[in-house]
Amino acid sequence: MDKRISISQLEPDAYKSMFGLEKYLNNTNLEKSLKELIKIRASQINGCAYCIQIHTEEAMKHGETEQRIFALSAWKESPLFNDQERAVLQLTEKVTLIAEGGLPKECYDAALSTLGEQVLAQAIMQIVTINAWNRIAVATHMVHE
């Protein structure tokens, strides 16, 4: 890949703002395992190799299994994910691909019933944030060392 700009070097205040979102997200009630599933799945959809590598490593540090990570791209066909995880993964896909039909009522209702209002709001913010990071990394050809 061709070398591209480094937003962190050119616009450090932008990164400080993104890290502010990360600080907020680190203190939410959303389970760590759900946070990492969101990050990995959105990154898969967005084709962000940089974030996939970072977040699969992070998930495994916190006890996620390789088997579940390998199955994540086919979660709908896998028995390895519970109802709450399925609702969050569906929400992740719909919000990540929001231009393809918005967030359907059934998806929203499933996430709301399994997470509650507060954690649903936190999950949406987690999805929005990883999508922003994916777009930065893909647009600038970031490579994880």
SULTA-V878270 format. One line per field, one symbol per residue. ss: DSSP state (2 for helix, 1 for strand, 0 for the rest). psi: psi as a letter, one per 20 degrees, with the letter a starting at -180 (. if undefined). A space follows every 50 residues. Layout:
# SULTA-V878270
ss: ???
psi: ???
This chain:
# SULTA-V878270
ss: 00000022220222222222222222000002222222222222220022 22222222222000022222222222200000222222222222220222 000022222222222222222222222222222222222000000
psi: qqprqohhhhmhhghhgghggggghijripqghhghgggggghggiknhg hggghgggghhjiqqhghghihikhhipjiprgghgghhggggghhkhik jboqgggggggghhhrgghgghgghgggghhggghggghjlqpp.
